[in-house]
């Protein structure tokens, strides 16, 4: 997925009200940018940090800048837009870049299922597959990517819905997409949301498949990369 317009470097002044951020562009202008991420964003919103924003000229949009990337102290990049994983997964499904998810006649996004839920992708072929996508942005130690970064009742519900899908005889897959270039392993942040970790354990034991993929991130585009190993040793805590 390529960004629609070239990203501009800026300095983050503060993030507030979940969806707003005050920024200073490199030419000295200050502006309010849209922050497309309602999560905790631990380690990605320190005042004074370098970020990358996308400018738009859409007269219908009140805010003319959208925050897309955070530049880490190590020089690595992290994508903060929660809408991007679904876009790059759709591209990857269409080009058959995700192992085990390439032989489908139709890829249908945002289909109703479960308990008043919408699955991110319904894959139709010889066997129907329900695919849920989660954006991963948390890193606290070494090269571990972790999910979630805050309590997510909605995420727990999705795991329960996928567990029900397997019980009905269909295939269910949870795909974690790591929007960071500094992580090579994935695990759950069970200390942040024990209920989610417990639902993960139940879903995995009942047959929900757990996948994780990395991303190639630059100031021009974000694309799906290769698979990242999922650590299961910390899940049996309950």
Helices and strands as residue ranges (DSSP letters): E 7-16, E 20-25, E 30-35, E 50-55, E 65-71, E 77-79, H 84-94, E 106-113, E 117-124, E 129-136, E 138-139, E 144-147, H 153-167, E 171-178, E 185-188, H 194-206, E 209-217, E 222-227, E 229-230
